[in-house]
Amino acid sequence: MPDEQPERDGPTHSTPIMALREELQRRQFWRAVLAETLGSLIFVSAVLGASVPGPGDVAQGPLYPALAAGMVAVSLGHCFGEMSGAQVNPAVTLAFLATRRLDLLRAVAYILGQCLGATLGAGILYLALPLKSAAKCYVSKSVSLQVSSEGNAGQALGMEVLATFQLVFTIFSVEEQRRREGSEPGNLAIGFSLSAGILTAGLFSGGSLNPARSLGPAIITGIWEHHWVYWIGPVLGAILAGVSHEFFFTASASRQKLVACLTCKDIEIIETASVSRSSLSTVTQTAMRAKQAHKHDHN
């Protein structure tokens, strides 16, 4: 009789499920999710706190929230950068997901944590204010972001796209430099970019650049007017920035890398090969220039 064939392991489709279970059991995974939740709580409470006017003052403009957002972004980068990247922004997370720098499970968990943290941050600040002041501040345009009365939703949407684009493009540029050189992440550049974006879009939309930052006050106050602007605008701008940087402007950009991303293949191999060719080309050009300079000196 022929030898009996050994029994095969479970069906191949169980492998992703096992990987999912292993990821959910990892301590590092939940630490990263907690970092995004706590980071979003700190970020939103700081920005909203800077938006609250003092006694007898009129509603704040975008300057104080912009400065607070930029400074707290730098701090969060140092605190949580090694854990989760300190994204604290669903638009940034979706940009990393679209460019396959982040897997689906982590993206979903991060976004849920960000929205939860933003809501808690808005609620904590609301409870910290006197009842009359809280009610007055949270219906103002500086805290609960609203489209400018002198403009329209289309203009606000466009400015949210533009401001978020430059922010996320800066984030991807800093991340690329860190991957190539292993240097300290440029948190200061990201903070400046965030402040500049809020100042740019502030008079049109309030300068959100972050769906979670808009969601928290909306849940607390129940004001949902034009809330879609603060999701579609930042998400669209972030994805456009991430895709354009990764597949057109970065040193490893190539048509093969774009095709690999669209076909769900491993882009790391193609990216490494592209960088190697670029480095080889740079070395060759440097050697040729040195040879020509030596020949010129000899003559």
N, C-alpha and C positions, 0 to 999 in steps of 0.2 A: 504494500500500500504506500502511496506517496506520503511524504511528510506533511503533517498538518501545518497549514499556514498560521503564523501567529496572529492573534487577534489585534486588529488595528485599534489605535487610540480613538478617542471620541471624534466626532465629526469636526472637520476643519473650521466650521463656522463658530465653534466654541472658543477658539483662540482669542478673538477680540473681546469676548465676554470675560475670559480669564484675565486678560490684560487690564480690562476695566476694573475688575475686582481688586487686582493687585494695586492699581493706582489709588483706588479709594481707601485702601488699607495703609497707605504710606503716610507716615507722619509729616513728611515734607510737603505733601499735597495740601493737607489741612492747615499747615502753618502758613503756606502761601495764600490760601483762601482767607484765613484770618487776618493776614497782613493787608490784603486788599480791603477787607471790611473795616478794619481799624483805620487804615490810611484814608479811606473815603470819609469816615466819620470825622477825622481830624481836619481833612481838607475842607469839607462843606461847612463845618462849624466855624472854621477860621474865616472863610470867605464871607459867610453870612454875617458873622460878627463884625467884620470890617465894613459891611454894608449898612449897619444900623446907625442912623443919625443920632447925634448927641441931643441933649435937652435944648429945645428951642431952635435946633438946626433944621434945615430943609433936607430932603432926601439926598443921600450921597450920590455923586457921579461915579463913573467907572474907575477913578484913580485909586481909591483906597482898596476896593476889592481886587484890582489888578495887582497892586503891590503885595497884598496879602497872599493871593494865589501863587504868585511867582516865588515868594519866599518860602511858603509852606511846601511847594513842590520840590524845591532844593532840599529842604529838611527831610521830606519823606523819601527822596531818592537815596539819601545816606542811611536812613533807618531801615527801609524795606526793599532797597534795590536788589540785594543779594537773595531775598526770599522769593519775591514775585515779580520784580521789575518795577514795583511801585507805580503801576499803571493808573489806578484809581479813576479810571475813565472808561466807560463801555465803548466809546468810539475808538480809543486806542487799542483796546482789547480786540475789537472786531477787525481792525487793520492788521494786527498781528495774525489773527486767524485767517484773513483773506490771503495773506502772503505766506501762510503755512509756517510761521514762526511760533505758533501756538496751536496745540491740539484742541479739538472740539470740547472735550470734557473740561479741561481747564478754563477755556473761554466761557463756557456756560456758568461754571462755578464762580469764576471771577466776577462776571457781570451781576450775578445774584448777590454776591457779597458786596459789591460796590453800591448797588441800589439799596441794600439793607443798611449799609453804613451811612449812606447819604441821608436816608430817612431818619435814622437815629440822630445824626448830627443836627439836622434841621429841628427835630423834636426837642433835643436837649437845649438848643439855643432858645427855642420858643418858651420852654419852661423856665429858663434862667431870667427872662425879661419880665418886668411887671405886666400884669394882664392887659392893661390899657395900652402900654407901649408895644407889647407883642402884637396885639391885634392891629395896631396902626402900622407897625413896621412891616408885617408880613403881607400886607396888601399893597405895599409900595413897590414900585418898579425895580428898586435896587435890590430887594430881597427876593420877592417872587417875580422872576424875570418876565417881562411883557414886551410885546412889540411896540416900538415907538409910535405915539399918536400922530406924529408928523410923517410917518412912513407907512409901509404896509408889510404884510407877511412875506411877500416875495423878496423885498429888499432885505428883511431880517434874515431870511433863509440864505440868500446869497452871501451876506456878510459872515454868517456862521460857517458856511462852507469854506470861504476864503481864510478866515482866521484859524479854523481847525486844520486846514491844509498846511499852513506854514508851521503850525505847532507840531503836527505829526511828522512832517518832513524833517524837522529838526531832530525829533526823537529817533527816527530811523537812521539819520546821519550819525548821531552820537552812538547808537547801538552798533553800527557798522564799524566805526573807528575802534570801539571797545573790542569787537570780535577780532579785528585784524592786528591791533597793537597791544591788546591786553591792558590798556591804561585805565585809569579811573574814569568812570562814566562822567560825561559833561553835564552834571546836574545844573550847573549855573546857566549854561546855554539854554537848557530846557525851561528853566525858570524865567529867563528873559523873554523867551519866545512866547510863553504863556501870558506873561504880563502884557506884551505887545499885542497879542491877539485880543485880549479882553479890552484893551484901550481902543483897538481898531473897531471892534464890533459893538462897543458899549453903547454908543448913542443910537444904534439901530435896533439892537435886540437885547441889550443888557450885557452881552458878552458872556455867554454860557460856555461854549466849546466843550461841554461835558453834559451828556444827558442825565447822569445821576445827580449832578448839581441842580438841575432843573426839576427833577422828579421829587427830591426830598421836600422842598417847600410846597410843591403842588399837592402832595399827599397831606401835608399838615394843614394847608389852607383850603384845599378843595378848589383852587383856581386852576382850571385846565385850558383856558383860552389860548389858542395858538401853541399848545404844548407840543404838537407834532413838529413844529419848526425846530425845537431844541433836541429832537431825535434825528430827524432826516438830515438836517444841516450838518451837525458834527459828524455823524456816521458817514455821510457821503464824502465830506471833505477828508476825513481820516483814511478811508479806503482808497480814494484817489491818490492821496499822498503816499501811502504805503506801497501801492502797486507801481506808481510811477518811479519811486525811488528804487525799489527792489529790482525792477525789470528794465529800467532805462538809464538810471543815473549812477547806480552803485558800480564798483569796480568789477564785480562778478556778474553784471547784467549780461544776458545773452538771450537769443531766441530759443536756444535749447532749454534754458532755465525756465522761461515762460511756458513752453510746451510741457515741460515736466510738471510744473505746478498745475496747469489746467488738466492734465491727465492723471493727477494724483500719484506721481512717481516721486522718488527720492531726489530732492533738489540739492542735497548736500554734496553728492558726488560731482554733479555738474558744476556746482558753485566752486568747489575746491579746484577742479580742473581749470575753470575759467580764471581763477585767481593765480594759479600756477603759470598759465600761459602769459598772463599780464605781467607777472613778476619776471619771467624769463625774458619777455620783450623789453622790459625796463633795463635789465642787466645787460642785454645785448646792445641796446642803444647807448648806455653809459660807456661800455667798452669801446664802441665805435667812436664816440666823441673823444674819449681819452687818446685813442690811437691817432685820430686826426690832429689833435692838439700837439701830441708828441712829434708828429711828422712836421707840423708847422714850425715848432720850436727848432727842430733839427735843421730845417731849411734856413 
